[in-house]
Amino acid sequence: MVARPGLEGSGGFSTRLYLASALAGFLGALLAGARLQDFGRIELKSAWAFLLAASLEGSLALATSRGLLSPEVAGPAAKVSVLVLVGYGLVRNLHLKSLWFVWLGLWANTLVILANHGHMPVSAEALRQAGLSHLEPALRNTYDAVHTLMGEQTRLWFLGDVIPVPLEIFRNVMSLGDVLLMLGIAGVILEGALRSSGRRLLRLSERAKQRLALGLYLAAVAIWSWLGRGVG
């Protein structure tokens, strides 16, 4: 996911998308029969590791945008710290299968960055489709020490930032890893709440599954509309 100069992030995942993913998981769990008290009983061990990972990434992004740290230092430090802390949290929570989406997302992003000498390749076409073509010159100079413009020499391009998000309130380009992260966040809340209530997603009644599917679809439409309000 591209970080825009002066705005949020140094390659950091958007706070709005974190919240939207969590909201989707929350609504999905309610529709599947979970109760409000079940969310407070979600068994998430070493939750501090996930909170610390998010805090460190956000702090390093802020420090970079304020000129307190160089992007050459903040970019790699953010990637390494998030990978280590979330990896530790995953090992501590193997009972939550949805966390594997988070792990896969992190590794997908890390793999393409390592394959391209420490930079996340960004598609120029995706930038244009998202209305961010003005970032192309900056990306050619790897302004944040993490991203670079995709070219003929790019390796594993399909794991790079190739998915345009052309919404007025959130214009960006995303990677497959970012999408997996979103699924993981929603899944952890959904799965955790159902486990707390003694339910299992695959063991729900057909009526509950239909209600869940319909609810998730409506939630996705509502969240997408929320993210993109003001378009046009």
N, C-alpha and C positions, 0 to 999 in steps of 0.2 A: 504494500500500500504506500502510495507516494505521500511524502510529507511536503507541504507547501511552505516556502519561506515566510516567516512571520506568523504562520498559523500553527495549529497544534501538530506536534509530533516531530520526531526525528526518525522516521520510519516506524513510528508507533501506531498501534492499532487504535482506531477512533473510539473515543469514550462513548459516543452515541451508538455505535454498533455493538459495543459491549452491552449497553443497557437494553437495546432493542432485542438482542439475542436472549438476554436474561428474561425479558418480559415475555417473549414467545414461549420459553420453557415454563414460566410461571403460569401463563394462561393454559398451556397444554396440560399441565398437571391438574389444574382445577377442573378442566373439562373431562379428564380421565377419572375423576372421582376423588382426588386428593383434597384434604381439608387444610385450612390456613395453618393450623397447629403442626401439620406434617412438615411444613417448610422449616420450622424451627428445630426439627429433629433430624434433618438431613445429616447423615454421617460423613462429614468431610474432614478427614484427618489432616493435620498440619496446614490448616487454612491460611496460616500466616505466610506460608511460602508463596501462595498465589497472590495474596495482597501485597507482599513485598515485591514480587516480580512486577506487578502493575505500577506500584509506587516508584520503583527504581526507573522503569522505562519512562514514566511520565516526568519524573524529576530530571533525568538526563536530557529529555527532549526540551524541557523548559530551560535548563541551563544552557543548552546549545542555542536556542532561539534568543536568549538574552546575552549571548556572547561570553558566557562564563566558562564554557568548555568548547574546545574545538570539535568539529564533527568527526575528525579522525579518531578522537578518543571516545566521544560519547556514543557514536554509532556502534562500533564493535562491542563496547562495554555493555550496551543495552541488550544486544543480541545474545551475548554469552550469559549474562546474568539471568535473563528470562528463560533461556534454555535449561540452565542448571536448576533454577528454583522450581520451574514447572515440572521438570523431569523428576525432581525429588518428590514433589507433591503427587505425581502420578504413581510412583512406586509405593507411596503411603496409602493410596486409594485405589488399589487394583480391583476392589469390589464394585467400583463405578465404571462400567464399561464405556460410558460416553466420554470419559476423559481421554480415551484413546484417539478420539477425533482431534482433541487439543494437541496431543502429542504428535499426531501425524501432520497437523497443520504447521506446527513449529518446525518439524523436521523437513517438511516440503520447502518452507521458506529458507531454512538454513542450508539445505542441499543446493538449491539454485544459487544462493549467495556464495557458497564455497566454490561451486563450479565456475563462477565468474569473478574470481579473484577478489572476493569480499564485497561485491556489489550486487544489488537486486536489479535485474534488467527490467526496464519499463518500455512497453510498446508505444511507439509514437502514434500509431493509428488509434490505440485505445485512448491516449491522451486527447487526440482530436475529437473522438466520439464523446468524451466526457467534458469537452469544452475547456481543456487545460493545455492547449497547444502552446500557450505562452511559457510553459515550463520547459519546453524542449531545449532551449539554449542553456539553462541552468543544469539540466540533467546531463548534457554533453560534458559539463565540467565537474560532474559528480559533486554537486554543491553540499550534500550532507554526508559525504563519505560512505554512504550505503547504497544509494540508487545511481543508476547509469542508464543511458538510453540504449535500447536494444538495437543490435546490429547483426551483420552477417556472421560475426565470430561468436555470437552469444550461444552459450550452451544451455541445454534444458530450458529453452525459451518458454515452453508450455507451462512451466512452474513459476514463471515471472509474473509481473503485474500486467496482465493482458485482458482483464475483465473491466470494461468501462462502467462507471456509475454516473450517469449524466443528470443527476438531480440537482436542482437549484440550491438546496440547503446542504447538500453533501456531494460535491463533485470530486471524484477520485477514480483511481484505477486499482483493482484488487487482484490478488493472486488466488490460485486454488488453495494454498495454505490458509489465506485469510478466511475463505469460505468454510474450510474445515474447522477453523477456530470458532467461528460463529455457531456451527452445528454442535460443536462440543460444549460450548457454554450453555446453549439451550438444552442440550441433552442431559447435562449433569443435573440441572435443576429439575427437569421432568423426571428423570430416573430416580434421583435422590428422594424426591417427595413421594413418588409411588412406592419405593422401598420402605419408607417410613410408615406409610399407611398399610403395609402388608400386601400391596398389590404388585403385579409384574405386568409390564407393558404387553408381552406376548400372551398373557393369560387373561386379558380383559375380555369382557363379553363383546359380541359383535356390535351391540348397540353402543357400548362405550367407545369402541374403536371408531365407529362411524361418527359419533359426536366429537371425538378427538380430532379426526381428520378434517371435519367441517370447521371446527373451531380454529385449528392451526391455519387452515386456508384463509379464514376471515381475519385472523390475527396478522398473517403475513400481508394481506391487502391493507389492513389498517396501519401497520408499521411502515410499509412501503410508502403509503400516502403521507404519513407523518414525516418521514424522512424527506419526502419530495414536495412537501407543501410549498406553495408559492411558485411552482414550475409554470412557465407560460405567462 
